[in-house]
Amino acid sequence: MNSNDDVVIGPAAEADYDWCARLMAGTEPWITLGRDVPRCTASLRRPHAELFLARRGAQRLGFILLQAQGVAGSPYVASVAVAAEARGLGVGSELLHFAERRYPAARHIFLCVSDFNTRARALYERRGYTLVGELKDYAAPGRSELLMHKVIE
Ligand SMILES: CC(C)(COP(=O)(O)OP(=O)(O)OC[C@H]1O[C@@H](n2cnc3c(N)ncnc32)[C@H](O)[C@@H]1OP(=O)(O)O)[C@@H](O)C(=O)NCCC(=O)NCCS
C-alpha cells in the first residue's frame, strides 16, 4: 500500500480549472455522457461549488468538486476524478475523506454515480455510501444517475 502522506488537498487555483476540465472530458463516465471540455468547464464553475485539487509537490493528481448544501441542505460531491496514472493508489479515497470532513457540522453527504460506472460505485459502497434513488435519463438518455448517501460519523 502506497503512503499518501505527501498528498496535499487544497483549493484549486484559476490555472487548475483547465487541467480538471480536460481530465474530466478525457475519461469515463464523462466520455459516455458526452461532456466535452466546455461543458466540463461549465460544470466546474457552477455557482456555489468549491473545487479542490490533490497534489504531490507540483504534480496534479486529481480533484473533487463540492457543493456545501447541494442536496437537501447537506454537502454534495458533484464530481471527483484522479489522473489515470495516479488511480488505484488511494488518492480518490483521500479526496472523499477530505469531502466528508470539510463541513464539520454536516451529518450527511451525497453523491451521484452513473449506472454504468460500476468500479466507482464499488468504491463508494466500500466507504459506506448506500443507494437512495435513481434519476432515469438524467445525465444522458438511457443512462441513470444513482444518488448515494452516507451518514458522517
Ligand atoms: C473513481 C476515482 C476517482 C477513484 O480514485 P482512485 O484514486 O482510483 O481510488 P482509490 O485508489 O482510492 O480506490 C481504488 C478504487 O477506485 C475505483 N476505481 C479505480 N479505477 C477506476 C476507474 N478507472 N473508474 C472508476 N472507478 C475506478 C475502484 O473501486 C478501485 O478499487 P479496485 O481497484 O479494488 O477496483 C478514479 O478512479 C477516477 O478518476 N475514475 C474515473 C472518473 C470517475 O469514475 N469518477 C467518479 C465519477 S462518479
The ligand as an SDF file (V2000), in Angstrom:
LIG
                    3D

 48 50  0  0  0  0  0  0  0  0999 V2000
  -13.1660    6.8680   -9.1670 C   0  0  0  0  0  0  0  0  0  0  0  0
  -11.8080    7.5280   -8.8650 C   0  0  0  0  0  0  0  0  0  0  0  0
  -11.9990    8.9970   -8.5140 C   0  0  0  0  0  0  0  0  0  0  0  0
  -11.2260    6.8110   -7.6410 C   0  0  0  0  0  0  0  0  0  0  0  0
   -9.9280    7.3520   -7.4060 O   0  0  0  0  0  0  0  0  0  0  0  0
   -8.6950    6.3420   -7.1490 P   0  0  0  0  0  0  0  0  0  0  0  0
   -7.5600    7.1660   -6.6780 O   0  0  0  0  0  0  0  0  0  0  0  0
   -8.5070    5.4910   -8.3330 O   0  0  0  0  0  0  0  0  0  0  0  0
   -9.3460    5.4850   -5.9490 O   0  0  0  0  0  0  0  0  0  0  0  0
   -8.6380    4.6420   -4.8040 P   0  0  0  0  0  0  0  0  0  0  0  0
   -7.2520    4.2790   -5.2030 O   0  0  0  0  0  0  0  0  0  0  0  0
   -8.8380    5.3450   -3.5100 O   0  0  0  0  0  0  0  0  0  0  0  0
   -9.5790    3.3570   -4.7930 O   0  0  0  0  0  0  0  0  0  0  0  0
   -9.4810    2.4190   -5.8440 C   0  0  0  0  0  0  0  0  0  0  0  0
  -10.8840    2.0840   -6.2890 C   0  0  0  0  0  0  0  0  0  0  0  0
  -11.3960    3.1300   -7.1310 O   0  0  0  0  0  0  0  0  0  0  0  0
  -12.2200    2.5410   -8.1550 C   0  0  0  0  0  0  0  0  0  0  0  0
  -11.6000    2.7820   -9.4570 N   0  0  0  0  0  0  0  0  0  0  0  0
  -10.3320    2.5670   -9.8360 C   0  0  0  0  0  0  0  0  0  0  0  0
  -10.1490    2.9120  -11.1300 N   0  0  0  0  0  0  0  0  0  0  0  0
  -11.3360    3.3530  -11.5660 C   0  0  0  0  0  0  0  0  0  0  0  0
  -11.7920    3.8550  -12.8100 C   0  0  0  0  0  0  0  0  0  0  0  0
  -10.9890    3.9580  -13.8820 N   0  0  0  0  0  0  0  0  0  0  0  0
  -13.0860    4.2420  -12.9120 N   0  0  0  0  0  0  0  0  0  0  0  0
  -13.9170    4.1330  -11.8620 C   0  0  0  0  0  0  0  0  0  0  0  0
  -13.5370    3.6710  -10.6420 N   0  0  0  0  0  0  0  0  0  0  0  0
  -12.2550    3.2730  -10.5050 C   0  0  0  0  0  0  0  0  0  0  0  0
  -12.2500    1.0340   -7.8560 C   0  0  0  0  0  0  0  0  0  0  0  0
  -13.3430    0.7630   -6.9780 O   0  0  0  0  0  0  0  0  0  0  0  0
  -10.9400    0.8500   -7.1490 C   0  0  0  0  0  0  0  0  0  0  0  0
  -10.9210   -0.2970   -6.3700 O   0  0  0  0  0  0  0  0  0  0  0  0
  -10.4100   -1.6800   -7.0550 P   0  0  0  0  0  0  0  0  0  0  0  0
   -9.0280   -1.4000   -7.5530 O   0  0  0  0  0  0  0  0  0  0  0  0
  -10.4740   -2.6570   -5.9250 O   0  0  0  0  0  0  0  0  0  0  0  0
  -11.3490   -1.9660   -8.1840 O   0  0  0  0  0  0  0  0  0  0  0  0
  -10.8110    7.3870  -10.0410 C   0  0  0  0  0  0  0  0  0  0  0  0
  -10.5820    6.0080  -10.3060 O   0  0  0  0  0  0  0  0  0  0  0  0
  -11.2730    8.0590  -11.3160 C   0  0  0  0  0  0  0  0  0  0  0  0
  -10.9720    9.2230  -11.5480 O   0  0  0  0  0  0  0  0  0  0  0  0
  -12.0130    7.3290  -12.1840 N   0  0  0  0  0  0  0  0  0  0  0  0
  -12.5070    7.9000  -13.4140 C   0  0  0  0  0  0  0  0  0  0  0  0
  -13.5140    9.0070  -13.1570 C   0  0  0  0  0  0  0  0  0  0  0  0
  -14.6760    8.5250  -12.3020 C   0  0  0  0  0  0  0  0  0  0  0  0
  -15.2180    7.4460  -12.4780 O   0  0  0  0  0  0  0  0  0  0  0  0
  -15.0520    9.4050  -11.3460 N   0  0  0  0  0  0  0  0  0  0  0  0
  -16.1890    9.1390  -10.4610 C   0  0  0  0  0  0  0  0  0  0  0  0
  -17.4080    9.7330  -11.0650 C   0  0  0  0  0  0  0  0  0  0  0  0
  -18.8410    9.4260  -10.0050 S   0  0  0  0  0  0  0  0  0  0  0  0
  1  2  1  0
  2  3  1  0
  2  4  1  0
  2 36  1  0
  4  5  1  0
  5  6  1  0
  6  7  2  0
  6  8  1  0
  6  9  1  0
  9 10  1  0
 10 11  2  0
 10 12  1  0
 10 13  1  0
 13 14  1  0
 14 15  1  0
 15 16  1  0
 15 30  1  0
 16 17  1  0
 17 18  1  0
 17 28  1  0
 18 19  1  0
 18 27  1  0
 19 20  2  0
 20 21  1  0
 21 22  1  0
 21 27  2  0
 22 23  1  0
 22 24  2  0
 24 25  1  0
 25 26  2  0
 26 27  1  0
 28 29  1  0
 28 30  1  0
 30 31  1  0
 31 32  1  0
 32 33  2  0
 32 34  1  0
 32 35  1  0
 36 37  1  0
 36 38  1  0
 38 39  2  0
 38 40  1  0
 40 41  1  0
 41 42  1  0
 42 43  1  0
 43 44  2  0
 43 45  1  0
 45 46  1  0
 46 47  1  0
 47 48  1  0
M  END
$$$$
